[in-house]
């Protein structure tokens, strides 16, 4: 059975790179360009995993995390953000994030490996 990952990323270039990497690994991905669309896609698809940027238009990543928590969803969430402030990282983890990746610190192949780890 194909796993579904929602990629909530407002930077088109990064979204394309991530989605190509996931597709090459046989992982179905759904794009969300902002937090509002991420919530819509969560409700529509109930994903196996959410890859979430924190700084997005309309509703930020923390708003999406609050929505997930309120609804009681248990799928893993990986934050993929340029925010490296420990306070923000701790806040995200307190909201149930399984992993936190700083964009500027990652090898692009690693993103697929991290996603696969949480889909198993």
Buried (B, 14 or more C-beta within 10 A) or exposed (E): EEBBBBBBBBBEEBBEBBBEBBEEBEBBBBBBBBBBBBBEBBEEEEBBBBBBBBBBEEBBBBBBBEBBEEEEBEBBBBBBBEBEEEEBBEBBEEBBBBBBBEBEEEEEEEBBEBBBEBBE
